[in-house]
């Protein structure tokens, strides 16, 4: 058995991440290979893909967001990531316990303490229904439903506990306003299909193949 030294492991990671030389793969193929790309700010995945793909252009990702092939949502580490729509439907339910744990941190509990979590999530789903809603409007309506509580924090908890995606108008680079301008919608409505949890082992295997 050969023991790999740190340098060999490092170079292998860079190769698998397409960071040694650019690839000819498409943007959707690269995102799928990586499982998810950090997208806390809309420009980050554009830079990440430009670093990896030969001849990458802005529109190659923007079109994927517009035609719903790729979605932006809270995912790994409870932060915003890009994922291929099919992967999102399979892996978001697997990662839900991580997002729920974030929703139980003091930042959220100071506002939602004493509320029934399922009821709060159901209220958020009722407000969103089958349409896109600005975050600020979701926060306003939740504050009306729960007087005396911070609607912005409640909206953040709903977004963690519910599979929501950002519309392409706020997920694409160049169309960004403020965080309050972000519009969200239920993933099932946006993608026209329900969540289908994958075995956790599938996520592990896919992730390891990318790193």
Protein Blocks (a to p, Z undefined) as FASTA:
>chain_A
ZZddfklmmmmmmmmnopmbccfbdfklmmmmnopacfkbfklmmmmmmmmmghiafklm
mmmmmnomaccddfehhiacdddfklmmmmmmmmmmmmmmmmmpmklmmmmgoiafklmm
mmmmmmnmpadddfklmmmmmmmmmghiafklmmmmmmmmpccdddfklmpghiaccfkl
pccddfklmnopacddddfklmmmmmmmmZZ
